[in-house]
Amino acid sequence: MAHPFNADVVKANLDRLADQSKGLNRNSLYRMIKTVTVLAPDKVQIDLNQSFGAFINTLAHPLAVMWSPAILSQYPQEAQLRLHPVGTGPFRFVAWQPGKTVSMVKYDGYWKTGWPKVDKVIFSPSPEDATRVAALKFG
């Protein structure tokens, strides 16, 4: 399912993060947001209720992830969101087996023609050096 990334998505996410009544993890980082206004499909204006020179760093914080508004409606709880990721990258999430693997497949609708160059990616954490070396040697 395709989810466009645009200014409306940014506004929905920043409004959500700024809403202190939601009790989100570390949403106090975004309490200085007064309003977010959509100016164009690719432009927002963020007005703050106080001066804060490091605000650009706050926007780069990992909690400022931009969720699809449809996904936010479908999974309103943080714990649910983490299990249903939707992004704008070259791969589509398939499955997560905690402590074992994260599987993703090529997203054919990716904006950059010819990308990604591989059909799937599987992340498989191995905390021990010997296990990692053996896994590499045996494919």
Buried (B, 14 or more C-beta within 10 A) or exposed (E): EEBEBBBEBBBBBBEBBBBEEEEBEEBEBBBBBEBBEBEEEEEBEBEBEEEEEEBEEBBEEEEBEBBBBEBBEEBEEEEEBEEEBBBBEBBBBEEBEEEEEBBBBBBEEBEEEEEBEEEEBEEEEEEEEEEEEEEEEEE
